[in-house]
Amino acid sequence: MEKQKLPNSTTALVLGIVSIVTCCCYGIIGLPLGIIAVVLANKAKKLYLEAPENYDGYSNAKTGKILGIIGIILNLIYLIYIVTIIATIGWAALQDPQLLQQRLLELSN
């Protein structure tokens, strides 16, 4: 019997890669993609462990899970960074260049 390709393993890999690439999009795009990659990789792992002789491509699922976790961590760090900047400088300062310059001078002193 020929081995089948493990369902969702390649999808988890692609979503894990995309979650890392999109981590600079304020964490809004990459965070859900990373979570979906981890969930799909876990489903693929469960299916593979039930009958490993029937499926091929388990390494894609493992790699997708790792990349999804890395993407989640990077997106959370970037999201926390953006929230910290907004909390420190203020939303109004981000809209007005003169106020932004004034707040940055206050922070540097």
N, C-alpha and C positions, 0 to 999 in steps of 0.2 A: 504494500500500500504506500502510495506517495504521500509525503508530508505536505500538509496545507500550510499556507502562510498564516501566522498568528494574527487574528483580527485585531485591529486598532493599535498594533505595535508601531507601525510606521506613522500613523496619525499622532500617537503620543510623542514620538521622536520629533516630528515636524513642529508640533505645538510647543514642545520644550525649547526647541531652538528659537522659535519666534518669540516666546516669552522672554528670553534673554535679550534678543535683538531689540524688542520694544520696551525695554525697561526705562528708557529715557522719555517715554510718553507719559510722564507723571504717574506711572504705576497703574493707570486706569486700564490700559489695554493688556499689558503683560501679566498682571496679577491673575485675572480670570483664565487666561490662556495657560499659565503655569498650573493652576489648580485643575483645570480640565485634563492637562497632560498627565498629572499624577493619578487622577481618577481612572483615566483610560489605561494607563500602564498597570495599575493595580488589578483592573478587570482582566487584562491580558495575562498577567501573571497568574491569577487564580485559574483561568482557563487552561493555561499551559501546565500548571502543576497537577491538574486533574488527569491529563493524558499527555505527557511530554513526548510520547512516541508519535503522536499525530500532528504535531505542530513544529514549525520552523520559524525562526526570527525572534527568539526570546531576547536576544541581545539588544534589539531595537527597543523593546519594551523597557528593559533595565536602563538603557541610556536615556530614553525619554523621561523616565521617572527621575533620574538624577538631574537632568537638565531642567525639568519642571520645578524641582525643589530649589535649584540654584536660581531659576527665574523668579520664583516666589520670594526668595530672600532678597535678591537685588531690587525687585520692585517694591518690597516693603521698606527697604533702606531708603530708596529714592523718595517714596511717598512720605516717610517720616521727615526726610530732609526738606522737602517742599513745605510741609506743614510747619516745621520749625522756622523756616524763613518767613513765611506769612505771619506766624505768631510774633516773631521778633521785630520785623520791619513794619508790618501792617499792610493790609490790603490797599488802603488809600495811597500809600507810598509807592506801591507797584504801579499805580495808575498815573502818578504825577512824577516826572523826572526830577523836578527841583526838590520836592519833598523826599524823594528817595535819596538824593545826594545829601540832604540835610540829616536824615536818619542814619545813613552810613557814616557820616562824620561824627555823629553823636556816639555811635557804637565803637568807633575806633579810638575815641578819647577816653 
